[in-house]
Amino acid sequence: MRHIKNGALLSCLMLMSLAVQAQFPGAAGTQNSTAIHKDSTLFIAWSNQCTIERGWLNAANQSLGKASLGTAMSATGKPGENGILSLGDGGIAIVQFEQPIKNGPGADFAIFENSFSDFFLELAFVEVSSDSVSWVRFPATCNLSQDTQIGPFDEKSDPTKLNNLAGKYRAQYGTPFDLEELKDSMRLDMDSIVYVRIIDAVGSLNPSVGTKDKNGNWVNDPFPTPFPSSGFDLDAVGVIHQNVVGIKRPKRDLSFIVYPNPARQNTPINFKGIDEQTEILIYTTDGKLIAQGVKAKVQNLHLVIGLYTLLANGKTCKLSVVD
């Protein structure tokens, strides 16, 4: 009798362990999956603008250069319409929409990747912003192995161990995101989400290049993938709830202009509508402050190719730097 009880207890503990490990919805087509097909009538709009900051072919060997597949146009429109935008290791895409996203019942938008398999999943963090300056990240969870690296051709991912990471589902199925999870953030206007930022999660268990989830676990996905299509492959971002009344887009203040725009790298930039003593702050797309000072201090900065946000007098504007 004792053996029977011990066996039953062991079985119970094993089932509890499995339940803990498989705590999130499974692959597209499985029971309780949250995957949304690209043809779902839930979608009422798609991203129509994108800016890119490419990531590396291999974050551990940056001499290989950066990802190159696709263009900004590839991340607009419906999945399959304009190709794929590969971000590379740590790459960033910021998408915008004709009208802002708002917080409605259930999921508010979904992000599409192009995985050929339910178990070969390239992942990305997701952040949103109402003004392009303050960003809030969805709390991501990765409960995949912390000991064994998923290789570049391994199909060893498991959607039931992933949450709030874009790329959880295979091609043609979007990973949904619910703004309700971020409702306590004071940095967002929940009825006017103008920007969605997708940041490739470098899925390496190597502490020198890897990225972590909200719990301090390493995100583990196929690594390295030293190809032009490396990293997260963004196909589309679909809108489910949209603010079409009382739009609260950030207002463009014509008294604050930076020119030329786009500017060429390593050339001076100029400002209109800012006096000599106004403090100007310059941010990268990931929110990092790279310069701060009056006009004379910042206008001769050697900015590399990319997209920047400038803040002055409480107003913001964008600056593109090209080759």
Buried (B, 14 or more C-beta within 10 A) or exposed (E): EEEEEEEEEEEEEEEEEEEEEBEBBBBBEEEEBBBBBBEEEBBEBBBBBBBBBBBBBBBBEEEBBBBBBBEBEBBBBBBBEBBBBBBBBBBBBBBBBEBBBBBBEEBBBBBBBBBEEBBBBBBBBBBBBBBBBBBBBBEBBBBBBEEEBBEBEBBBBBBBBBBBBBBBBBBBBBBBBBBBBBEEBEEBBBBBBBBBBBBBBBBBBEEEBBBEBBEEBBBBBBBBBBBBBBBBBBBBBBBBBBBEEEEBBBEEBEEBBBEEBBBEEEEEBEBEBBEEEEBBBBBBBEBEEEBEEBBEEBBEBEBEEBBBBBBBBEBBBBBBBEE
